[in-house]
């Protein structure tokens, strides 16, 4: 385990730089910091979604909440991976776990005949919000990959996670018996 913070303010970032896990310092505007920030935001939003799934008090939502809670740990790992250039922790098993859970949920859904909008209930809209944040995190990690070497499985992980979150939104609609909001052309 690395260093633990005993005091929250360090004053080391007052000049617009931040420290990485390997001890190096970079500008807070660097694509690595953007990617780390988006992954942190993703993890925070996942926490809100997990708590909302639990708050719904629906036994059929518990497996989704449980998987997303374990996924939060991997998202945290991804943030750590990004904070240490050259370090890799996200692996093929993490990607496969998302794919397996996605397939299980998708088996119970009707094929999409139209685009759907975020809505129907606060829970469903929140699923879509987390999905959109995940997509941004993916774009930010791609931007980082244009200036630094990153773990290719990290990109697959974020891509599958955003797909999974889309299916979670649809599954929440099915499980809670809420109609999906279908897009209406012009």
C-alpha positions in Angstrom: 0.0 0.0 0.0 1.3 3.4 -0.9 1.3 6.6 1.2 -1.7 7.5 3.2 -2.7 11.2 3.5 -2.9 12.4 7.0 -3.7 15.9 5.9 -5.8 16.7 2.9 -4.2 19.9 1.7 -0.5 19.6 0.7 -0.1 23.0 -1.2 2.0 21.1 -3.7 -0.6 21.7 -6.5 -0.8 25.5 -6.0 1.3 26.2 -9.1 -0.9 24.1 -11.5 0.9 20.8 -11.2 0.0 17.5 -9.6 2.0 14.5 -8.5 1.6 11.1 -10.1 1.8 7.8 -8.4 5.4 7.3 -9.5 6.5 10.6 -7.9 6.7 12.6 -11.1 4.8 15.9 -11.5 2.8 17.1 -14.5 0.5 20.0 -15.4 -3.1 19.7 -14.2 -4.1 20.4 -17.9 -2.2 17.3 -19.1 -4.4 14.6 -20.9 -3.4 12.2 -18.2 -5.0 14.4 -15.5 -8.1 14.8 -17.7 -8.4 11.0 -18.0 -7.8 10.5 -14.3 -10.4 13.1 -13.5 -13.0 11.6 -15.8 -12.4 8.1 -14.4 -12.8 9.6 -10.8 -16.0 11.2 -11.9 -17.2 7.9 -13.4 -16.5 6.1 -10.1 -18.4 8.8 -8.1 -21.4 8.5 -10.4 -21.3 4.7 -10.2 -21.5 5.1 -6.4 -24.6 7.2 -6.8 -26.1 4.7 -9.2 -25.4 1.7 -6.9 -27.0 3.5 -4.0 -30.1 4.3 -6.1 -30.3 0.7 -7.2 -30.2 -0.4 -3.5 -32.7 2.3 -2.5 -35.2 0.9 -5.1 -35.6 -2.1 -2.8 -36.2 -4.4 -5.7 -34.6 -7.9 -5.4 -34.2 -8.1 -9.2 -31.9 -5.0 -9.1 -29.6 -6.4 -6.4 -27.4 -8.4 -8.8 -26.9 -5.3 -10.9 -26.0 -3.2 -7.8 -23.6 -6.0 -6.6 -21.8 -6.2 -9.9 -21.6 -2.4 -10.3 -20.2 -2.2 -6.7 -17.4 -4.7 -7.6 -16.9 -2.8 -10.9 -16.3 0.4 -8.9 -13.2 -1.3 -7.4 -11.9 -1.9 -10.9 -12.7 1.7 -12.0 -10.7 2.8 -8.9 -7.9 0.5 -10.1 -8.0 2.1 -13.5 -7.6 5.5 -12.0 -4.5 4.1 -10.2 -3.2 2.6 -13.4 -3.5 6.0 -15.1 -1.7 7.7 -12.3 1.4 5.6 -12.7 2.7 5.7 -16.3 3.5 2.2 -17.6 1.6 0.5 -14.8 -1.2 -2.0 -15.9 -3.8 -3.6 -13.6 -6.9 -3.9 -15.9 -6.8 -7.2 -17.6 -8.8 -9.4 -19.9 -10.8 -11.0 -17.0 -12.1 -7.6 -16.0 -13.4 -7.1 -19.6 -14.8 -10.6 -19.8 -16.7 -10.1 -16.5 -18.5 -7.1 -17.9 -19.3 -8.9 -21.2 -20.7 -11.9 -19.3 -22.9 -9.7 -17.1 -24.0 -7.7 -20.2 -25.0 -10.9 -22.0 -27.0 -12.1 -19.0 -29.0 -8.8 -18.8 -29.4 -8.5 -22.6 -30.9 -12.0 -22.9 -34.1 -10.6 -21.1 -34.5 -7.5 -23.3 -36.5 -7.1 -26.5 -34.4 -5.9 -29.5 -34.3 -2.1 -29.9 -36.6 -0.9 -32.7 -35.8 2.8 -32.0 -33.4 5.1 -30.2 -34.3 5.7 -26.6 -33.9 8.8 -24.5 -32.6 9.0 -21.0 -35.7 9.0 -18.8 -38.8 7.2 -17.7 -37.7 7.3 -14.1 -34.9 8.9 -12.1 -33.2 5.5 -11.9 -33.2 5.0 -15.6 -32.0 8.6 -16.3 -29.2 8.1 -13.8 -28.1 4.9 -15.6 -27.8 7.0 -18.8 -26.0 9.8 -17.0 -23.4 7.3 -15.7 -23.1 5.8 -19.2 -22.4 9.2 -20.7 -19.7 9.9 -18.1 -18.2 6.5 -18.9 -18.1 7.5 -22.6 -16.3 10.7 -21.8 -13.8 8.8 -19.6 -13.2 6.5 -22.6 -12.7 9.5 -24.9 -10.2 11.1 -22.4 -8.3 7.8 -22.1 -8.1 7.7 -25.9 -6.8 11.3 -26.0 -4.2 10.2 -23.4 -3.2 7.3 -25.7 -2.3 9.8 -28.4 0.5 11.2 -26.2 1.4 8.3 -23.9 1.3 4.5 -23.9 -1.7 3.2 -22.1 -3.1 -0.3 -21.5 -5.3 -1.3 -24.5 -7.4 -3.3 -22.1 -8.3 -0.2 -20.2 -10.0 1.2 -23.3 -11.9 -2.1 -23.9 -12.9 -2.1 -20.2 -14.4 1.4 -20.5 -16.1 0.6 -23.8 -17.7 -2.5 -22.5 -18.7 -0.7 -19.3 -20.6 2.0 -21.2 -22.3 -0.8 -23.2 -23.2 -2.5 -20.0 -24.6 0.7 -18.5 -26.9 1.1 -21.5 -28.2 -2.4 -21.0 -28.6 -1.7 -17.3 -30.8 1.3 -18.1 -32.9 -0.8 -20.3 -33.0 -3.6 -17.7 -34.1 -1.2 -15.0 -37.0 -0.1 -17.2 -38.0 -3.8 -17.7 -37.5 -4.8 -14.1 -39.4 -1.7 -12.7 -42.1 -1.9 -15.4 -41.4 1.6 -16.7 -41.8 2.3 -20.4 -38.6 3.4 -22.1 -38.8 6.9 -23.6 -38.6 6.4 -27.3 -37.1 9.1 -29.6 -39.6 10.8 -31.8 -38.4 11.9 -35.2 -38.6 15.7 -35.9 
